[in-house]
Amino acid sequence: MTKLKLGPLEDDKPVKLTIELPAAVFRDLKSYAEILRRSGGATTPIEPAKLIAPMIERFMATDHAFTKARRSAAQSNPGAAERSG
């Protein structure tokens, strides 16, 4: 079984953004979605666009410099973290 960084996708109220991706990145998203579908046993296709938010979330969660800077900013401005999310 393939060990992907993303697991099952959560259903959450989205904020709509419009972005442009290089064609190669979109092809990779389509491939990732298909592999995720097969490895998770899903029978319905996964839309590649649904992968973008969890991938960005995972990237930020594992970016130690971002985590450290965010923690530092929250300590220097207590209440900012509560207001931002």
N, CA, C and O atoms as CSV, one atom per row, in Angstrom:
chain,resi,resn,atom,element,x,y,z
A,1,MET,N,N,0.845,-1.181,0.000
A,1,MET,CA,C,0.000,0.000,0.000
A,1,MET,C,C,0.889,1.243,0.000
A,1,MET,O,O,1.911,1.281,0.685
A,2,THR,N,N,0.501,2.244,-0.761
A,2,THR,CA,C,1.247,3.493,-0.868
A,2,THR,C,C,0.993,4.354,0.353
A,2,THR,O,O,-0.154,4.533,0.763
A,3,LYS,N,N,2.055,4.887,0.933
A,3,LYS,CA,C,1.937,5.761,2.109
A,3,LYS,C,C,2.002,7.208,1.634
A,3,LYS,O,O,3.088,7.747,1.422
A,4,LEU,N,N,0.839,7.837,1.466
A,4,LEU,CA,C,0.766,9.234,1.044
A,4,LEU,C,C,0.762,10.147,2.252
A,4,LEU,O,O,0.369,9.735,3.343
A,5,LYS,N,N,1.196,11.385,2.066
A,5,LYS,CA,C,1.200,12.345,3.163
A,5,LYS,C,C,-0.213,12.784,3.517
A,5,LYS,O,O,-0.469,13.162,4.661
A,6,LEU,N,N,-1.131,12.743,2.565
A,6,LEU,CA,C,-2.516,13.132,2.837
A,6,LEU,C,C,-3.346,11.911,3.152
A,6,LEU,O,O,-3.174,10.848,2.556
A,7,GLY,N,N,-4.247,12.080,4.097
A,7,GLY,CA,C,-5.200,11.032,4.419
A,7,GLY,C,C,-6.557,11.423,3.865
A,7,GLY,O,O,-6.637,12.222,2.932
A,8,PRO,N,N,-7.621,10.872,4.423
A,8,PRO,CA,C,-8.964,11.229,3.971
A,8,PRO,C,C,-9.204,12.732,4.097
A,8,PRO,O,O,-8.745,13.365,5.048
A,9,LEU,N,N,-9.920,13.290,3.137
A,9,LEU,CA,C,-10.180,14.726,3.118
A,9,LEU,C,C,-11.381,15.059,3.988
A,9,LEU,O,O,-12.415,14.395,3.922
A,10,GLU,N,N,-11.233,16.098,4.805
A,10,GLU,CA,C,-12.332,16.536,5.652
A,10,GLU,C,C,-13.273,17.430,4.867
A,10,GLU,O,O,-12.855,18.138,3.951
A,11,ASP,N,N,-14.537,17.392,5.229
A,11,ASP,CA,C,-15.522,18.273,4.615
A,11,ASP,C,C,-15.618,19.520,5.487
A,11,ASP,O,O,-16.062,19.442,6.632
A,12,ASP,N,N,-15.206,20.663,4.956
A,12,ASP,CA,C,-15.167,21.907,5.709
A,12,ASP,C,C,-15.700,23.021,4.826
A,12,ASP,O,O,-15.622,22.935,3.600
A,13,LYS,N,N,-16.238,24.058,5.435
A,13,LYS,CA,C,-16.758,25.181,4.661
A,13,LYS,C,C,-15.587,25.923,4.009
A,13,LYS,O,O,-14.736,26.468,4.712
A,14,PRO,N,N,-15.537,25.947,2.692
A,14,PRO,CA,C,-14.385,26.523,2.005
A,14,PRO,C,C,-14.485,28.049,1.822
A,14,PRO,O,O,-15.557,28.648,1.912
A,15,VAL,N,N,-13.331,28.628,1.566
A,15,VAL,CA,C,-13.215,30.015,1.133
A,15,VAL,C,C,-12.754,29.928,-0.309
A,15,VAL,O,O,-11.756,29.269,-0.600
A,16,LYS,N,N,-13.456,30.573,-1.203
A,16,LYS,CA,C,-13.167,30.419,-2.619
A,16,LYS,C,C,-11.990,31.297,-3.047
A,16,LYS,O,O,-11.956,32.497,-2.773
A,17,LEU,N,N,-11.028,30.671,-3.725
A,17,LEU,CA,C,-9.887,31.352,-4.315
A,17,LEU,C,C,-9.768,30.912,-5.765
A,17,LEU,O,O,-10.154,29.799,-6.121
A,18,THR,N,N,-9.241,31.780,-6.581
A,18,THR,CA,C,-8.952,31.415,-7.964
A,18,THR,C,C,-7.452,31.476,-8.145
A,18,THR,O,O,-6.831,32.504,-7.875
A,19,ILE,N,N,-6.863,30.380,-8.603
A,19,ILE,CA,C,-5.419,30.336,-8.800
A,19,ILE,C,C,-5.102,29.756,-10.172
A,19,ILE,O,O,-5.924,29.076,-10.785
A,20,GLU,N,N,-3.904,30.040,-10.632
A,20,GLU,CA,C,-3.404,29.432,-11.860
A,20,GLU,C,C,-2.255,28.518,-11.481
A,20,GLU,O,O,-1.381,28.892,-10.698
A,21,LEU,N,N,-2.262,27.320,-12.040
A,21,LEU,CA,C,-1.201,26.350,-11.790
A,21,LEU,C,C,-0.511,26.009,-13.099
A,21,LEU,O,O,-1.148,25.997,-14.152
A,22,PRO,N,N,0.775,25.734,-13.044
A,22,PRO,CA,C,1.423,25.200,-14.245
A,22,PRO,C,C,0.766,23.867,-14.617
A,22,PRO,O,O,0.304,23.126,-13.748
A,23,ALA,N,N,0.733,23.578,-15.910
A,23,ALA,CA,C,0.082,22.353,-16.389
A,23,ALA,C,C,0.695,21.114,-15.739
A,23,ALA,O,O,-0.026,20.169,-15.418
A,24,ALA,N,N,2.006,21.105,-15.542
A,24,ALA,CA,C,2.663,19.943,-14.940
A,24,ALA,C,C,2.184,19.725,-13.504
A,24,ALA,O,O,2.009,18.583,-13.077
A,25,VAL,N,N,1.973,20.805,-12.763
A,25,VAL,CA,C,1.481,20.678,-11.381
A,25,VAL,C,C,0.060,20.124,-11.393
A,25,VAL,O,O,-0.281,19.281,-10.563
A,26,PHE,N,N,-0.767,20.585,-12.320
A,26,PHE,CA,C,-2.136,20.071,-12.404
A,26,PHE,C,C,-2.144,18.590,-12.763
A,26,PHE,O,O,-2.933,17.822,-12.213
A,27,ARG,N,N,-1.275,18.187,-13.677
A,27,ARG,CA,C,-1.188,16.756,-14.022
A,27,ARG,C,C,-0.772,15.943,-12.802
A,27,ARG,O,O,-1.293,14.852,-12.567
A,28,ASP,N,N,0.171,16.479,-12.025
A,28,ASP,CA,C,0.590,15.781,-10.811
A,28,ASP,C,C,-0.550,15.692,-9.794
A,28,ASP,O,O,-0.711,14.671,-9.126
A,29,LEU,N,N,-1.335,16.760,-9.679
A,29,LEU,CA,C,-2.493,16.731,-8.773
A,29,LEU,C,C,-3.482,15.652,-9.211
A,29,LEU,O,O,-4.017,14.924,-8.376
A,30,LYS,N,N,-3.725,15.550,-10.519
A,30,LYS,CA,C,-4.638,14.520,-11.029
A,30,LYS,C,C,-4.112,13.125,-10.693
A,30,LYS,O,O,-4.873,12.253,-10.275
A,31,SER,N,N,-2.811,12.919,-10.878
A,31,SER,CA,C,-2.211,11.623,-10.563
A,31,SER,C,C,-2.315,11.324,-9.071
A,31,SER,O,O,-2.649,10.207,-8.677
A,32,TYR,N,N,-2.026,12.330,-8.244
A,32,TYR,CA,C,-2.095,12.162,-6.790
A,32,TYR,C,C,-3.520,11.803,-6.380
A,32,TYR,O,O,-3.733,10.915,-5.555
A,33,ALA,N,N,-4.496,12.503,-6.966
A,33,ALA,CA,C,-5.898,12.241,-6.637
A,33,ALA,C,C,-6.281,10.805,-6.985
A,33,ALA,O,O,-6.992,10.148,-6.225
A,34,GLU,N,N,-5.818,10.327,-8.117
A,34,GLU,CA,C,-6.133,8.953,-8.526
A,34,GLU,C,C,-5.470,7.939,-7.600
A,34,GLU,O,O,-6.098,6.952,-7.218
A,35,ILE,N,N,-4.217,8.167,-7.236
A,35,ILE,CA,C,-3.524,7.257,-6.326
A,35,ILE,C,C,-4.184,7.277,-4.950
A,35,ILE,O,O,-4.350,6.229,-4.325
A,36,LEU,N,N,-4.558,8.456,-4.478
A,36,LEU,CA,C,-5.248,8.583,-3.189
A,36,LEU,C,C,-6.587,7.844,-3.224
A,36,LEU,O,O,-6.950,7.162,-2.266
A,37,ARG,N,N,-7.314,7.985,-4.329
A,37,ARG,CA,C,-8.599,7.289,-4.469
A,37,ARG,C,C,-8.398,5.775,-4.395
A,37,ARG,O,O,-9.114,5.085,-3.670
A,38,ARG,N,N,-7.420,5.263,-5.147
A,38,ARG,CA,C,-7.175,3.824,-5.176
A,38,ARG,C,C,-6.685,3.304,-3.829
A,38,ARG,O,O,-7.108,2.238,-3.381
A,39,SER,N,N,-5.799,4.048,-3.189
A,39,SER,CA,C,-5.243,3.560,-1.923
A,39,SER,C,C,-6.234,3.659,-0.775
A,39,SER,O,O,-6.114,2.941,0.218
A,40,GLY,N,N,-7.214,4.550,-0.908
A,40,GLY,CA,C,-8.230,4.695,0.127
A,40,GLY,C,C,-9.459,3.842,-0.118
A,40,GLY,O,O,-10.357,3.786,0.723
A,41,GLY,N,N,-9.505,3.182,-1.255
A,41,GLY,CA,C,-10.636,2.316,-1.560
A,41,GLY,C,C,-11.883,3.059,-2.019
A,41,GLY,O,O,-12.967,2.478,-2.085
A,42,ALA,N,N,-11.730,4.349,-2.339
A,42,ALA,CA,C,-12.892,5.127,-2.789
A,42,ALA,C,C,-13.306,4.675,-4.182
A,42,ALA,O,O,-12.475,4.248,-4.984
A,43,THR,N,N,-14.596,4.773,-4.457
A,43,THR,CA,C,-15.084,4.388,-5.777
A,43,THR,C,C,-15.343,5.605,-6.657
A,43,THR,O,O,-15.409,5.487,-7.880
A,44,THR,N,N,-15.486,6.761,-6.043
A,44,THR,CA,C,-15.727,7.974,-6.824
A,44,THR,C,C,-14.421,8.752,-6.983
A,44,THR,O,O,-13.587,8.761,-6.078
A,45,PRO,N,N,-14.246,9.399,-8.123
A,45,PRO,CA,C,-13.024,10.177,-8.343
A,45,PRO,C,C,-12.893,11.323,-7.333
A,45,PRO,O,O,-13.891,11.852,-6.843
A,46,ILE,N,N,-11.659,11.692,-7.037
A,46,ILE,CA,C,-11.378,12.836,-6.171
A,46,ILE,C,C,-10.980,13.987,-7.082
A,46,ILE,O,O,-10.097,13.844,-7.929
A,47,GLU,N,N,-11.632,15.123,-6.907
A,47,GLU,CA,C,-11.298,16.298,-7.705
A,47,GLU,C,C,-9.918,16.803,-7.306
A,47,GLU,O,O,-9.666,17.003,-6.118
A,48,PRO,N,N,-9.016,17.016,-8.263
A,48,PRO,CA,C,-7.682,17.515,-7.936
A,48,PRO,C,C,-7.704,18.809,-7.120
A,48,PRO,O,O,-6.850,19.006,-6.256
A,49,ALA,N,N,-8.656,19.681,-7.379
A,49,ALA,CA,C,-8.743,20.951,-6.645
A,49,ALA,C,C,-8.968,20.726,-5.153
A,49,ALA,O,O,-8.571,21.557,-4.336
A,50,LYS,N,N,-9.599,19.610,-4.790
A,50,LYS,CA,C,-9.854,19.306,-3.378
A,50,LYS,C,C,-8.568,18.959,-2.621
A,50,LYS,O,O,-8.556,18.956,-1.390
A,51,LEU,N,N,-7.495,18.669,-3.346
A,51,LEU,CA,C,-6.232,18.311,-2.716
A,51,LEU,C,C,-5.409,19.533,-2.308
A,51,LEU,O,O,-4.567,19.446,-1.414
A,52,ILE,N,N,-5.652,20.664,-2.956
A,52,ILE,CA,C,-4.783,21.828,-2.766
A,52,ILE,C,C,-4.779,22.306,-1.317
A,52,ILE,O,O,-3.707,22.503,-0.745
A,53,ALA,N,N,-5.937,22.496,-0.717
A,53,ALA,CA,C,-5.999,22.999,0.660
A,53,ALA,C,C,-5.335,22.036,1.651
A,53,ALA,O,O,-4.528,22.479,2.467
A,54,PRO,N,N,-5.649,20.723,1.608
A,54,PRO,CA,C,-4.978,19.824,2.546
A,54,PRO,C,C,-3.467,19.766,2.332
A,54,PRO,O,O,-2.715,19.603,3.294
A,55,MET,N,N,-3.014,19.898,1.085
A,55,MET,CA,C,-1.579,19.882,0.818
A,55,MET,C,C,-0.903,21.120,1.397
A,55,MET,O,O,0.171,21.027,1.992
A,56,ILE,N,N,-1.529,22.269,1.222
A,56,ILE,CA,C,-0.966,23.498,1.781
A,56,ILE,C,C,-0.983,23.423,3.305
A,56,ILE,O,O,-0.014,23.804,3.961
A,57,GLU,N,N,-2.087,22.933,3.864
A,57,GLU,CA,C,-2.193,22.785,5.316
A,57,GLU,C,C,-1.087,21.864,5.850
A,57,GLU,O,O,-0.445,22.177,6.852
A,58,ARG,N,N,-0.874,20.746,5.183
A,58,ARG,CA,C,0.163,19.791,5.588
A,58,ARG,C,C,1.550,20.412,5.471
A,58,ARG,O,O,2.399,20.235,6.344
A,59,PHE,N,N,1.766,21.143,4.378
A,59,PHE,CA,C,3.045,21.805,4.169
A,59,PHE,C,C,3.334,22.783,5.306
A,59,PHE,O,O,4.430,22.776,5.866
A,60,MET,N,N,2.364,23.617,5.647
A,60,MET,CA,C,2.564,24.604,6.706
A,60,MET,C,C,2.735,23.933,8.062
A,60,MET,O,O,3.517,24.405,8.888
A,61,ALA,N,N,2.021,22.845,8.303
A,61,ALA,CA,C,2.118,22.141,9.580
A,61,ALA,C,C,3.487,21.502,9.772
A,61,ALA,O,O,3.930,21.315,10.905
A,62,THR,N,N,4.157,21.167,8.679
A,62,THR,CA,C,5.457,20.513,8.790
A,62,THR,C,C,6.618,21.462,8.495
A,62,THR,O,O,7.771,21.033,8.462
A,63,ASP,N,N,6.327,22.740,8.282
A,63,ASP,CA,C,7.382,23.735,8.049
A,63,ASP,C,C,7.806,24.295,9.401
A,63,ASP,O,O,7.135,25.160,9.965
A,64,HIS,N,N,8.916,23.796,9.910
A,64,HIS,CA,C,9.353,24.162,11.258
A,64,HIS,C,C,9.675,25.649,11.390
A,64,HIS,O,O,9.419,26.240,12.439
A,65,ALA,N,N,10.227,26.258,10.355
A,65,ALA,CA,C,10.536,27.686,10.411
A,65,ALA,C,C,9.243,28.502,10.523
A,65,ALA,O,O,9.191,29.482,11.266
A,66,PHE,N,N,8.213,28.104,9.796
A,66,PHE,CA,C,6.917,28.794,9.868
A,66,PHE,C,C,6.320,28.638,11.258
A,66,PHE,O,O,5.847,29.611,11.845
A,67,THR,N,N,6.340,27.413,11.789
A,67,THR,CA,C,5.785,27.155,13.118
A,67,THR,C,C,6.491,27.991,14.172
A,67,THR,O,O,5.852,28.575,15.046
A,68,LYS,N,N,7.810,28.043,14.082
A,68,LYS,CA,C,8.598,28.815,15.037
A,68,LYS,C,C,8.296,30.312,14.917
A,68,LYS,O,O,8.106,30.987,15.928
A,69,ALA,N,N,8.252,30.828,13.694
A,69,ALA,CA,C,7.967,32.246,13.483
A,69,ALA,C,C,6.556,32.597,13.941
A,69,ALA,O,O,6.336,33.664,14.514
A,70,ARG,N,N,5.612,31.716,13.695
A,70,ARG,CA,C,4.236,31.949,14.120
A,70,ARG,C,C,4.131,31.981,15.639
A,70,ARG,O,O,3.441,32.828,16.205
A,71,ARG,N,N,4.824,31.046,16.296
A,71,ARG,CA,C,4.831,30.999,17.755
A,71,ARG,C,C,5.472,32.261,18.325
A,71,ARG,O,O,4.975,32.834,19.295
A,72,SER,N,N,6.568,32.686,17.722
A,72,SER,CA,C,7.274,33.886,18.158
A,72,SER,C,C,6.384,35.122,17.999
A,72,SER,O,O,6.337,35.976,18.884
A,73,ALA,N,N,5.691,35.212,16.882
A,73,ALA,CA,C,4.794,36.346,16.638
A,73,ALA,C,C,3.644,36.344,17.642
A,73,ALA,O,O,3.233,37.402,18.119
A,74,ALA,N,N,3.129,35.168,17.961
A,74,ALA,CA,C,2.023,35.070,18.919
A,74,ALA,C,C,2.474,35.478,20.319
A,74,ALA,O,O,1.702,36.070,21.074
A,75,GLN,N,N,3.728,35.162,20.669
A,75,GLN,CA,C,4.241,35.532,21.988
A,75,GLN,C,C,4.489,37.030,22.088
A,75,GLN,O,O,4.303,37.623,23.150
A,76,SER,N,N,4.909,37.645,20.980
A,76,SER,CA,C,5.171,39.080,21.016
A,76,SER,C,C,3.891,39.884,20.861
A,76,SER,O,O,3.866,41.072,21.184
A,77,ASN,N,N,2.834,39.259,20.372
A,77,ASN,CA,C,1.543,39.934,20.207
A,77,ASN,C,C,0.445,38.983,20.661
A,77,ASN,O,O,-0.234,38.380,19.830
A,78,PRO,N,N,0.259,38.837,22.008
A,78,PRO,CA,C,-0.679,37.818,22.527
A,78,PRO,C,C,-2.093,38.068,22.030
A,78,PRO,O,O,-2.365,39.261,22.164
A,79,GLY,N,N,-2.923,37.481,21.592
A,79,GLY,CA,C,-4.243,37.782,21.081
A,79,GLY,C,C,-4.279,37.758,19.562
A,79,GLY,O,O,-5.354,37.624,18.976
A,80,ALA,N,N,-3.128,37.885,18.912
A,80,ALA,CA,C,-3.113,37.867,17.441
A,80,ALA,C,C,-3.535,36.510,16.922
A,80,ALA,O,O,-4.254,36.432,15.926
A,81,ALA,N,N,-3.106,35.432,17.573
A,81,ALA,CA,C,-3.464,34.081,17.132
A,81,ALA,C,C,-4.964,33.861,17.255
A,81,ALA,O,O,-5.569,33.201,16.409
A,82,GLU,N,N,-5.565,34.410,18.302
A,82,GLU,CA,C,-7.009,34.238,18.491
A,82,GLU,C,C,-7.784,34.983,17.417
A,82,GLU,O,O,-8.829,34.512,16.967
A,83,ARG,N,N,-7.284,36.138,17.001
A,83,ARG,CA,C,-7.978,36.922,15.981
A,83,ARG,C,C,-7.812,36.329,14.601
A,83,ARG,O,O,-8.702,36.477,13.764
A,84,SER,N,N,-6.682,35.651,14.330
A,84,SER,CA,C,-6.413,35.156,12.989
A,84,SER,C,C,-7.028,33.799,12.700
A,84,SER,O,O,-7.053,33.380,11.543
A,85,GLY,N,N,-7.510,33.119,13.678
A,85,GLY,CA,C,-8.091,31.857,13.295
A,85,GLY,C,C,-8.282,30.936,14.383
A,85,GLY,O,O,-8.771,29.826,14.173
